[in-house]
Amino acid sequence: MSTLPPGGTGAGADAAATADRPRVVAVVVSYNRRELLARSLEALAAGERLPEALVVVDNASTDGSAEYLAGLEFPFDYELVRLGANTGGAGGFAAGMAAALAHHSPDLLWVMDDDTVAQRGTLAAAVRLWSAYPATDRPAFIASRVVWTDGRDHPMNTMRDRWDATDEDRAFAAAHHARVIRSASFVSLFVDADAVRAQGLPVADYFLWNDDFEFTMRLGRRRLALASLDSVVEHHTRIFDSFTVDVGERFRFEVRNKVWTFFRSPALAPAEKALYGASTVRRWGRMVLGSPRPQVVLRAGLAGLREAVDHPPRPTREVLAGAGGLPADALQPRPTASRAVKPVPGPTDSDPGHPPFSVLLPVYAGDAAERVRRAIQSVTVDQTVAPDELVIVRDGPVGTEIERVITEAESSAEHPAVVLRLPSGVGLAEALDTGLAHCRHEIVARMDADDVALPERFERQLALLSQGYDIVGSAIAEIGDDESLPLASRPVPVSHREVMAQLGLRTPFNHPSVMYRATAVRAAGGYAGAEGMEDYWLWARMLNSGSRGANVPEALVLYRVSDGAYSRRGGIRMLEAELRLQRRLLDAGYVGPATFARNVLVRGAYRLVPTQLRKRSYRKAFTEQPAQPGAGAAPAARGETVG
């Protein structure tokens, strides 16, 4: 692979992305269709809104396309990727997306074939739809409406509505001239770049057919996907109806790739395999019966089936190695801008761009004095945005050293704490409800007395709360005595949709990381009602009553894991608490009988297994080995805490 370095006369590389103007990088793949390619690129450059950069992949064309492409200039950054061999659409799009991710820092990838002709408003309409959604609920992809040259909807690119979409998603999409869909083609597809970084590139070994189906099904399995009615392109195929084309030997790719998708890919849920399996059989039947050479098509299909059963698709990097390879850092998370930790002004001079907020921190006799001091420091002087109030709830009598730390916080000149000294221990739920009643501000951040908040925690969470969320948490990194040595990280569901999807089985928030609206917590009844599971029960009531939740995917809290952390999660007492919680969820209608039975079996067993097995199983299922916490690395998988 040879690459023409990014260039151009525009300001694409310097254009800063904002919520309303994401950085869009177009990716066009071409093979031996110079005239169509020229028409496609001319239309792209004549749009009402231009992309910030363009990557064109020449799939080893022999018709002069490479020379034509080498002489082009655009009013935006332009990169030409020349592959040493024809890798099909699958390999071309994988190479193009990889180059865009590695060299152009996109928010959105706009991918299309060389026979796609955009209209003036195609990109602008897709960006408007993208920007209509809050940051944590952005769609995994947006597909343009595809028409043929005479304006009819093209049958090759007709997207099906998602059968299990919620009424809320359908209504919001319809209000913005869109539909909720499950899969799409590579004919004008706007893809969330972070979704590609997390879920991977198209599978290059597919070569052609079903590469777009597998890719979009994989990205959209647990995320929203949309078809825009206002973003329109023309697909300049030779004929209108794809089923009138004799597929011939190419039927091998159709069968092989569809079987790979069904059995070698995480793209489809079990119910979808049955649903799409039936439609696939009908599609194959039409292809065979519509061919003037049905025996050729059948032989090709059997060859594809044998190939699919014999081996899985090769890794994309291996497939493209012979054509020039992929950039080594294509799927690395985007670096976040580094900001030095600076002194934060006191409450009276606090940043007027942020609403005032309180920190609620309970302390009890079992805490260690130095860890309490470190926790207080981390949520006050260390923060890039400091709280306007720190409320410490002393849950019963504590030792002399802890009392000294509390008194120091109470008399602090910069961040004087409000201290509530309860005469006897009342437990976490009542201590938190008591403290919440004394918080002066609507926004309240939770903090445990032995954890450490990373400097940008409140700044990051306030940004999400400003978008209308009621609960915002984050991933956490487990630590022991040395906070510089993370043991594991606990990823979280990010969007409200993902939060709701996980709520029936596990709590979607790490409790020590949350920041919430006090009125929403009080409206749900506070922490009371499920001893030992008070946070999970509170989130269930809030979210099922209309509150919206999201998480920052990076770890913003260092969570202390003591020797007894996993033993405290098991035993008869925790089993009883678990059963009470599940019964409450069932009685409230938050889970159905099947989910209730599953939770009792799975979560109940978790409470009873030996501590070492509990620790190993939890670490394997719900944590991952972190990069440096706070460094901005997105988790490789989504999960949440149990308990």
C-alpha positions in Angstrom: 0.0 0.0 0.0 1.3 3.4 -0.9 -0.2 6.6 0.6 -0.4 10.1 -0.7 0.1 12.2 2.5 -2.8 14.3 3.7 -2.9 17.6 2.0 -5.1 20.2 0.5 -5.8 23.9 0.7 -8.6 23.8 3.3 -8.5 24.1 7.0 -9.7 20.6 7.6 -6.9 19.6 9.8 -7.4 22.6 12.0 -11.2 22.6 12.2 -12.1 22.0 15.8 -15.0 19.6 16.3 -17.9 20.8 18.4 -21.2 19.2 19.5 -22.9 20.9 16.5 -20.1 20.4 14.1 -18.4 17.0 14.4 -15.3 16.3 12.4 -16.3 14.3 9.4 -13.9 12.3 7.3 -15.2 10.9 4.0 -14.0 7.5 2.8 -14.5 6.5 -0.8 -13.5 3.1 -2.2 -12.9 2.6 -5.9 -12.0 -0.1 -8.4 -11.8 0.5 -12.2 -14.7 3.0 -12.4 -12.9 6.2 -13.1 -15.9 8.0 -14.6 -18.2 7.1 -11.8 -15.5 8.0 -9.2 -15.0 11.4 -10.8 -18.8 12.1 -10.6 -18.8 10.9 -7.0 -15.9 13.1 -5.9 -17.2 16.2 -7.7 -20.6 15.9 -5.9 -18.8 15.4 -2.5 -16.8 18.6 -3.1 -19.9 20.6 -4.1 -21.9 20.0 -0.9 -23.6 22.6 1.3 -21.3 21.4 4.1 -17.9 19.9 3.3 -16.1 17.1 5.1 -13.0 18.0 7.1 -11.0 15.4 5.2 -11.3 12.8 2.4 -9.6 9.4 2.1 -9.9 7.7 -1.3 -8.9 4.0 -1.5 -7.8 2.9 -4.9 -8.2 -0.9 -4.9 -5.4 -1.6 -7.4 -7.3 -0.1 -10.4 -5.9 -0.6 -13.9 -8.0 2.0 -15.7 -6.0 5.1 -15.0 -7.8 5.9 -11.7 -4.6 6.0 -9.7 -3.1 8.7 -12.0 -6.3 10.7 -12.0 -6.5 10.6 -8.2 -2.9 11.6 -7.7 -3.5 14.9 -9.5 -6.6 16.0 -7.5 -6.9 18.9 -5.1 -9.7 19.7 -2.7 -10.6 22.5 -0.3 -10.1 20.0 2.6 -7.5 17.5 3.6 -7.1 14.7 1.1 -5.3 11.3 1.4 -5.0 8.7 -1.4 -4.4 5.1 -0.3 -3.2 2.9 -3.1 -3.6 -0.8 -2.4 -1.2 -3.3 -4.0 -4.0 -5.7 -4.8 -7.8 -5.7 -5.2 -9.1 -6.5 -1.7 -12.8 -6.1 -2.6 -15.1 -3.6 -1.0 -14.5 -5.2 2.4 -10.8 -4.7 2.3 -11.0 -1.3 0.7 -13.3 0.0 3.4 -11.2 -1.5 6.2 -8.1 0.2 4.8 -9.9 3.5 4.2 -11.4 3.6 7.7 -8.1 2.6 9.3 -6.3 5.5 7.4 -9.0 8.0 8.4 -8.8 6.9 12.1 -5.0 6.9 12.2 -4.4 10.2 10.4 -7.5 12.5 10.6 -9.1 12.2 14.1 -12.7 11.8 12.9 -15.9 12.0 14.9 -17.9 10.6 12.0 -16.7 8.5 9.1 -18.7 9.0 5.9 -18.2 5.9 3.8 -19.4 5.3 0.3 -18.7 3.4 -2.9 -17.5 5.1 -6.0 -20.9 4.9 -7.7 -22.5 7.0 -4.9 -23.4 10.6 -5.8 -24.2 12.9 -2.9 -26.6 15.8 -3.1 -25.8 19.2 -1.8 -27.5 18.7 1.5 -26.5 15.0 2.1 -23.8 15.7 4.7 -25.5 18.6 6.4 -28.7 16.7 6.9 -26.9 13.7 8.5 -24.9 16.1 10.8 -28.1 17.8 11.9 -29.6 14.4 12.8 -26.4 13.4 14.6 -26.3 16.6 16.6 -30.0 16.2 17.7 -28.9 13.4 20.1 -27.1 14.0 23.4 -23.4 13.0 23.4 -23.8 9.6 25.2 -26.8 8.6 23.1 -25.4 9.3 19.6 -26.3 6.6 17.0 -23.7 4.1 16.1 -24.4 5.0 12.4 -26.7 7.0 10.2 -27.6 5.7 6.8 -28.7 8.0 4.0 -31.8 7.4 1.9 -30.6 5.8 -1.3 -32.4 6.4 -4.6 -31.7 5.3 -8.1 -30.9 7.7 -11.0 -34.7 8.2 -11.6 -35.5 9.1 -8.0 -37.0 5.7 -6.9 -35.9 4.2 -3.6 -33.1 1.7 -4.5 -34.0 -1.9 -3.6 -30.3 -2.7 -3.0 -30.2 -0.2 -0.2 -33.5 -0.5 1.6 -33.0 -0.6 5.4 -35.3 -2.5 7.6 -36.8 -1.0 10.7 -35.5 -2.3 14.0 -38.2 -4.7 15.2 -37.4 -4.3 18.9 -36.9 -0.5 19.0 -38.6 1.3 21.8 -41.5 3.7 21.3 -39.4 6.5 22.7 -36.6 5.9 20.1 -39.1 5.6 17.3 -40.9 8.8 18.3 -37.6 10.8 18.7 -36.3 9.6 15.4 -39.6 10.4 13.6 -39.5 13.9 15.0 -36.2 14.3 13.3 -37.2 12.8 10.0 -35.5 9.4 10.6 -36.2 5.8 11.2 -34.7 3.3 13.7 -33.0 0.6 11.7 -30.8 -2.5 12.4 -28.4 -2.6 9.4 -27.3 -0.6 6.4 -25.1 -0.7 3.3 -21.9 1.2 2.6 -23.7 3.5 0.2 -23.4 6.7 2.1 -23.1 5.6 5.7 -22.1 7.9 8.6 -20.4 5.9 11.2 -19.5 6.9 14.8 -15.7 6.7 14.8 -15.6 5.7 18.4 -17.9 2.8 17.6 -15.3 1.6 15.1 -12.5 2.0 17.5 -14.4 -0.1 20.1 -15.9 -2.7 17.8 -13.4 -3.0 15.0 -13.1 -2.5 11.2 -15.1 -4.3 8.5 -13.9 -7.9 8.1 -11.6 -7.7 5.0 -11.8 -11.5 4.3 -15.4 -11.1 3.3 -14.1 -9.5 0.0 -17.5 -8.6 -1.2 -21.2 -9.1 -0.1 -22.4 -8.9 3.4 -19.4 -7.1 4.7 -21.6 -4.0 5.3 -24.3 -6.2 6.8 -22.0 -7.8 9.3 -20.2 -4.5 10.2 -23.4 -2.5 10.8 -25.1 -5.3 12.6 -22.1 -5.6 14.9 -21.9 -1.9 15.6 -25.6 -1.5 16.1 -26.4 -4.6 18.2 -26.5 -2.7 21.4 -26.7 0.9 20.1 -29.1 3.1 18.2 -28.9 3.1 14.4 -30.8 5.4 12.1 -31.9 6.0 8.5 -32.2 9.6 7.6 -35.0 10.7 5.3 -33.4 14.0 4.6 -29.9 12.9 3.8 -30.2 11.5 0.2 -27.8 10.1 -2.3 -28.1 8.5 -5.7 -26.7 5.0 -6.3 -25.6 4.8 -9.9 -25.9 1.0 -10.5 -26.2 -0.3 -14.0 -29.8 -1.6 -13.4 -32.5 -0.9 -10.8 -33.3 -4.3 -9.4 -30.4 -6.3 -8.0 -32.3 -9.6 -8.1 -32.5 -9.6 -11.9 -28.7 -9.8 -12.0 -27.2 -13.3 -12.5 -25.1 -13.8 -9.4 -23.2 -16.7 -10.9 -19.9 -17.7 -9.2 -20.2 -14.7 -6.8 -22.9 -16.6 -4.9 -20.0 -18.3 -3.1 -19.3 -15.0 -1.3 -23.0 -14.5 -0.4 -23.3 -17.9 1.2 -19.9 -18.0 2.9 -20.1 -14.5 4.3 -23.7 -14.9 5.5 -22.8 -18.2 7.3 -19.7 -16.4 8.8 -22.0 -13.6 10.0 -24.4 -16.0 11.6 -21.9 -18.3 13.3 -18.5 -16.6 13.4 -19.5 -13.0 14.4 -21.0 -11.4 17.5 -23.2 -9.2 15.2 -26.5 -11.1 15.7 -28.5 -11.8 18.8 -30.0 -15.4 19.0 -33.5 -14.2 18.1 -32.1 -12.3 15.2 -30.4 -15.4 13.8 -33.8 -17.0 13.5 -35.4 -13.8 12.1 -32.7 -13.1 9.5 -32.1 -16.8 8.8 -35.6 -17.1 7.4 -35.2 -14.1 5.2 -31.7 -15.3 4.1 -33.2 -18.6 2.8 -35.8 -16.7 0.8 -33.1 -14.4 -0.6 -31.0 -17.4 -1.7 -34.0 -19.0 -3.3 -34.7 -15.9 -5.4 -31.0 -15.7 -6.4 -30.9 -19.3 -7.5 -34.3 -19.3 -9.3 -33.6 -15.9 -10.9 -30.4 -17.1 -12.5 -30.3 -18.5 -16.1 -27.5 -20.8 -14.7 -29.0 -22.2 -11.5 -26.5 -25.2 -11.4 -23.6 -22.8 -11.5 -25.1 -20.7 -8.6 -25.8 -23.9 -6.6 -22.2 -25.1 -7.0 -20.9 -21.7 -6.0 -23.1 -21.7 -2.9 -21.9 -25.2 -1.8 -18.3 -24.1 -2.2 -19.0 -21.1 0.0 -20.7 -23.2 2.6 -17.8 -25.6 2.7 -15.4 -22.7 3.1 -17.5 -21.1 5.9 -17.7 -24.4 7.8 -14.0 -25.2 7.3 -12.5 -22.0 8.8 -13.4 -18.5 10.1 -12.5 -15.3 8.3 -8.8 -14.4 8.7 -7.9 -11.3 10.8 -8.2 -8.1 8.7 -4.6 -7.1 9.4 -3.5 -10.4 8.0 -5.7 -10.2 4.9 -4.4 -6.7 4.1 -0.7 -7.4 4.8 -0.1 -8.4 1.2 -1.8 -5.3 -0.1 0.2 -2.9 2.0 -1.1 -3.4 5.5 -2.9 -1.2 8.1 -1.7 1.7 10.2 -0.5 0.3 13.5 -2.5 2.7 15.6 -5.7 2.8 13.6 -8.0 1.6 16.4 -6.3 3.4 19.3 -8.6 5.6 21.3 -8.3 9.3 20.6 -6.1 11.0 23.1 -7.8 13.5 25.3 -6.3 16.9 25.7 -4.1 16.9 28.7 -4.7 19.6 31.3 -2.5 20.2 34.2 -4.0 20.1 37.6 -4.2 23.6 38.8 -5.3 25.3 42.0 -9.1 25.8 42.1 -10.6 29.0 43.4 -12.8 28.9 46.4 -16.6 28.6 46.3 -17.3 32.3 46.1 -15.1 32.6 43.0 -16.1 29.3 41.4 -16.5 28.9 37.7 -19.8 30.6 36.7 -20.1 28.1 33.8 -20.9 25.3 36.2 -23.9 25.0 38.5 -23.1 24.9 42.3 -22.9 21.4 43.7 -22.3 19.5 46.9 -20.2 16.4 47.7 -21.7 13.9 50.1 -19.1 11.8 51.9 -20.0 9.4 54.7 -17.4 8.3 57.3 -17.6 5.5 59.9 -15.3 4.0 62.5 -14.0 1.3 60.1 -12.3 3.8 57.8 -8.6 4.7 58.0 -7.8 8.3 58.9 -5.1 8.8 56.2 -7.5 7.5 53.5 -10.2 9.8 54.7 -7.8 12.7 54.4 -6.8 11.6 50.9 -10.4 11.3 49.8 -11.3 14.8 51.1 -8.2 16.2 49.3 -9.1 14.5 46.1 -12.6 16.0 45.9 -11.6 19.5 46.9 -8.2 21.0 46.2 -7.3 18.4 43.6 -10.3 19.0 41.3 -10.3 21.1 38.2 -13.8 22.2 39.2 -14.1 22.3 43.0 -17.4 21.7 44.9 -19.3 24.5 46.5 -20.1 22.4 49.5 -18.6 19.3 51.2 -21.0 17.5 53.5 -19.4 14.8 55.7 -21.7 12.5 57.6 -20.0 10.8 60.6 -22.0 7.6 61.0 -21.6 7.1 64.7 -18.5 7.5 67.0 -15.1 7.2 65.3 -11.5 7.0 66.6 -9.4 10.0 67.6 -7.4 10.1 64.3 -10.5 10.1 62.1 -12.1 12.8 64.3 -9.0 14.9 63.9 -9.2 14.6 60.1 -12.9 15.5 60.1 -12.2 18.6 62.3 -9.5 19.7 60.0 -11.9 19.5 57.1 -14.5 21.4 59.1 -12.1 24.3 59.8 -10.5 24.4 56.3 -10.1 27.9 55.0 -10.5 26.9 51.3 -13.2 24.3 51.5 -14.8 24.2 55.0 -16.9 21.0 55.4 -20.4 20.8 56.9 -20.1 17.9 59.4 -23.1 15.9 60.6 -22.1 13.9 63.7 -24.7 11.1 64.2 -24.6 9.9 67.8 -24.8 6.2 66.7 -24.2 4.2 63.6 -27.3 4.1 61.5 -25.9 2.3 58.3 -25.1 3.7 54.9 -28.6 4.2 53.6 -29.8 6.3 56.5 -26.5 8.2 56.7 -26.8 9.1 53.1 -30.4 10.2 53.3 -29.5 12.3 56.4 -26.6 13.9 54.5 -28.7 14.5 51.4 -31.3 16.4 53.4 -28.5 18.8 54.5 -27.0 19.4 51.0 -27.8 22.9 49.9 -27.4 22.3 46.2 -29.4 20.5 43.5 -26.4 18.6 42.1 -24.8 16.2 44.6 -21.7 14.0 44.0 -21.2 10.8 46.0 -17.8 9.9 47.4 -16.6 7.1 49.7 -14.1 7.9 52.5 -11.4 5.5 51.3 -11.5 6.2 47.5 -9.7 8.8 45.4 -11.4 11.1 42.8 -9.3 11.9 39.8 -8.8 15.6 39.1 -11.3 16.0 36.2 -14.1 13.9 37.7 -16.5 16.7 38.5 -15.7 18.7 35.3 -16.5 15.6 33.1 -19.6 14.7 35.0 -21.0 18.2 35.1 -20.7 18.4 31.3 -23.1 15.4 31.0 -25.5 16.6 33.6 -25.8 19.9 31.6 -27.3 17.8 28.8 -30.3 16.9 31.0 -29.2 13.7 32.7 -30.3 13.0 36.3 -27.5 10.4 37.2 -24.0 10.4 35.8 -21.4 7.9 36.9 -18.1 6.7 35.5 -15.9 3.6 35.2 -13.7 3.0 38.3 -10.2 1.6 38.7 -9.6 -0.8 41.6 -6.6 -0.1 43.7 -5.0 -1.5 46.9 -2.8 0.5 49.2 -0.8 2.1 46.3 -3.1 4.3 44.3 -0.5 4.4 41.5 -0.9 0.7 40.8 -4.5 0.0 39.4 -5.5 -3.7 39.8 -8.4 -3.7 37.4 -10.9 -1.4 35.9 -14.7 -1.7 36.0 -16.3 -0.5 32.8 -19.8 0.7 32.6 -22.7 1.1 30.1 -22.3 4.6 28.6 -25.6 5.7 27.1 -29.0 5.9 28.7 -30.1 3.1 26.3 -27.2 0.9 27.5 -28.0 1.8 31.1 -31.6 0.7 30.8 -30.6 -2.5 29.0 -28.3 -3.6 31.8 -30.6 -2.5 34.7 -32.5 -5.7 34.9 -29.4 -7.8 35.7 -26.9 -5.5 37.3 -26.6 -2.1 38.7 -25.5 0.2 35.8 -23.6 2.6 38.1 -20.6 2.4 40.3 -22.1 4.0 43.4 -19.0 5.9 44.6 -18.7 7.5 41.2 -22.1 9.0 40.8 -23.3 12.6 40.6 -27.0 13.2 40.6 -29.9 15.6 40.9 -31.1 15.7 44.5 -34.7 16.3 43.6 -34.8 13.1 41.4 -33.3 11.1 44.3 -35.8 12.5 46.8 -38.7 12.0 44.4 -37.8 8.3 44.2 -37.8 8.0 48.0 -34.1 8.2 48.7 -31.9 5.3 49.8 -34.2 3.6 52.1 -35.9 0.2 51.4 -33.3 -2.3 50.4 -30.6 -2.7 53.0 -27.3 -3.8 51.5 -28.6 -3.0 48.0 -29.8 0.5 48.6 -28.0 2.0 45.5 -29.3 -0.6 43.0 -32.9 -0.2 44.4 -32.6 3.6 44.1 -31.4 3.5 40.5 -34.1 1.1 39.5 -36.8 3.4 41.0 -35.3 6.6 39.5 -34.7 5.2 36.0 -38.1 3.5 35.8 -39.8 6.7 36.9 -38.3 8.7 34.0 -34.9 9.8 35.2 -32.1 9.6 32.6 -28.7 8.1 33.3 -25.3 8.0 31.6 -21.7 7.2 32.4 -18.3 8.6 31.5 -16.5 5.6 30.1 -13.1 6.5 31.5 -12.3 5.7 35.2 -12.7 8.9 37.2 -12.5 7.2 40.7 -9.8 5.0 42.2 -11.8 2.5 44.2 -10.1 0.8 47.2 -10.4 -3.0 47.3 -9.4 -4.3 50.7 -8.7 -7.9 51.6 -12.3 -8.3 52.7 -14.0 -6.6 49.7 -15.1 -9.8 48.0 -15.9 -11.7 51.2 -18.4 -9.0 52.1 -20.3 -9.6 48.9 -21.1 -13.1 49.8 -22.7 -15.1 52.6 -26.2 -15.6 53.9 -26.8 -12.0 54.8 -26.0 -10.8 51.3 -28.1 -13.6 49.9 -31.0 -12.5 51.9 -30.5 -8.9 50.8 -30.3 -10.1 47.2 -33.6 -12.0 47.5 -35.3 -9.0 49.0 -34.1 -6.8 46.2 -35.2 -9.2 43.5 -38.6 -9.5 45.1 -39.0 -5.7 45.2 -38.0 -5.4 41.5 -40.5 -8.1 40.6 -43.3 -6.6 42.7 -42.7 -3.2 41.2 -42.9 -4.5 37.7 -39.3 -3.6 36.9 -38.4 -7.2 36.0 -40.6 -10.0 34.8 -40.9 -13.6 36.2 -38.2 -14.9 33.8 -35.7 -12.2 34.6 -36.5 -12.6 38.3 -35.8 -16.4 38.1 -32.6 -15.8 36.2 -31.4 -13.2 38.7 -32.1 -15.4 41.7 -30.2 -18.2 40.2 -27.2 -16.3 38.8 -26.9 -13.5 41.5 -27.9 -15.9 44.3 -25.2 -18.4 43.3 -22.7 -15.5 43.2 -23.4 -14.8 46.9 -22.8 -18.4 48.0 -19.7 -19.5 46.1 -16.3 -19.4 48.0 -14.7 -16.0 48.2 -11.8 -16.8 45.9 -14.1 -18.2 43.2 -16.3 -15.1 43.6 -13.3 -12.8 43.1 -12.0 -14.7 40.1 -15.4 -14.9 38.4 -16.2 -11.2 39.1 -12.8 -10.1 37.8 -13.2 -12.2 34.7 -16.8 -11.2 33.9 -16.9 -7.5 34.9 -13.4 -6.0 35.0 -10.5 -5.6 32.6 -6.8 -4.8 33.0 -6.7 -1.0 32.7 -4.4 1.3 31.0 -3.3 4.2 33.2 -6.6 5.4 34.8 -7.6 8.8 33.8 -5.5 8.7 30.6 -8.5 8.8 28.4 -8.4 5.2 27.1 -11.9 3.9 26.3 -12.7 0.5 27.7 -12.6 -2.4 25.3 -15.9 -3.7 26.5 -19.0 -2.5 28.3 -20.0 -3.9 31.7 -21.1 -2.9 35.1 -20.8 -3.8 38.7 -22.7 -6.5 40.5 -24.1 -5.6 43.8 
